[in-house]
Amino acid sequence: TLPTYEQLTVPRRGPEEGS
């Protein structure tokens, strides 16, 4: 079972915040 879109785009740290 592959992780969903939200699972890999919104980790516990930050999706776009850790640029």
Summary of the structure (lengths in Angstrom):
residues: 19
radius of gyration: 8.8
end to end distance: 28.4
largest distance: 28.4
contacts: 20
relative contact order: 0.20
helix: 26%
strand: 0%
